[in-house]
Amino acid sequence: MRILITGGAGFIGSHLCERFLKEGHSVTAIDNLLTGRLSNIDPLFKNPRFTFIKQDVTNFIHVPGKVDAILHFASPASPVDYAKYPIPTLKVGALGTHKALGLAKEKGAIFMLASTSEVYGDPDVSPQPESYWGRVNPIGPRGVYDEAKRFAEAMTMAYHRYHGLQVRIVRIFNTFGERMRTEDGRAVPNFIMQSLQGKPITIYGDGSQTRSLCYVSDLVEGLARLLKSKINSPVNIGNPDEMTIKEIAETIKRLTGSKSKIVYKPLPVDDPKQRRPDITLAQKKLGWNPRVSAQDGLKRTIAYFRSLL
Ligand code: UDP
């Protein structure tokens, strides 16, 4: 297959490029390098089956030749990034999704949308099944990401229903691993960098809010299986092992052997209190289960961040 990956130079996008090249496919990455980086895909340029196009996918996308699958992974994804780039975040989720869907229709390609657990907002149901409609503040600071992804899901389903396009929608829950940016601002990179540099570890709020951490190789395996499936409706992919932010901070502090102090900072507006995927659908329909524990994934991620210092 020839697979086109928007956001291909990003954290998850670059892992997808690598995975599909390894499977023998041709891969074209498209990225405007707003939060993606060429260093993530540097080693892939020597592969003759890999090509890169530097482009903002909110503009018309022209790609000559056949394309069998389009994976739309372009978007700022960290709350710090989408607060910094609110309008590009809305545009890539809305206009970018429309352009990528248009290209998929033109090429007769399967379309996969990287959606997010953020479509559930600050949920009053836990764990969150795909059938839950969510509790999102459209006008809060996270609304730029949440509503763009909700719109993207609606647009994707419309292309499926109206144009008969084959679509896959993955709702990704807190994924971490190598190639996250050190300055990305999310809990895992922050805590690791702070621990390694002996700086205070910043917990927002009292640290009782929960997240469930999925290591990137598990996510990529789930995505590869979803792509091959026939499921046109959303599927949660994440690790249901729920931890408080305080536990995550303490685990990272212990694994790095850090002497950093833990300090408490104000909780950002609309920060979800709990997040845990219900993965029954992925287990049953894709035969998928996460394999890497948070602890093992964190060890590998810490080694990566250490190598950057
Ligand atoms: N968080 C924190 N300290 C940090 C960064 C994040 O306590 O330095 C908290 C944040 O408020 C949230 C959780 O960790 O409750 C996860 O935040 P992250 O930015 O990783 O992603 P989110 O799951 O909120 O999209």
Residues whose N, C-alpha, C, O or C-beta is under 5 A from the ligand:
A	BS01	UDP	P79 G185 R186 A187 V188 N190 T202 I203 Y204 Q209 I245 D271 P272
